[in-house]
Amino acid sequence: MYAIVEIAGQQFKAEAGKKLYVHRLEGNAGDAISFDRVLLTDDNGSVNVGTPLVSGVKVNAKILSHLKDDKVTIYKKKRRKTYEKTQGHRQSLTQIAIESIA
């Protein structure tokens, strides 16, 4: 069984036992959280699509750790104008483990 769930504005495929990297969530490592914005469920071929959400379904997860993603370098240049600009960014992430879909 799997579910398509919306977490922090993004959609993820959640299956029991899977680990996901999502945008930084509130809470400490080891905390249990649940997501109720479930958009679709699939139980061995029995698909249930929400309009827009599936009612009565929750995805339970556990926060494993908070970390930062790899650095992304942004480089801009305009030729013959002596314009060069370099910026960097590291996205803050949370690693979660999906425990169950109830």
Secondary structure as UniProt FT lines:
FT   STRAND          2..7
FT   TURN            8..9
FT   STRAND          10..15
FT   TURN            16..17
FT   STRAND          19..23
FT   TURN            29..30
FT   STRAND          32..35
FT   STRAND          38..43
FT   TURN            44..45
FT   STRAND          46..49
FT   TURN            55..56
FT   STRAND          59..68
FT   STRAND          72..78
FT   TURN            79..82
FT   STRAND          83..89
FT   STRAND          92..101
//
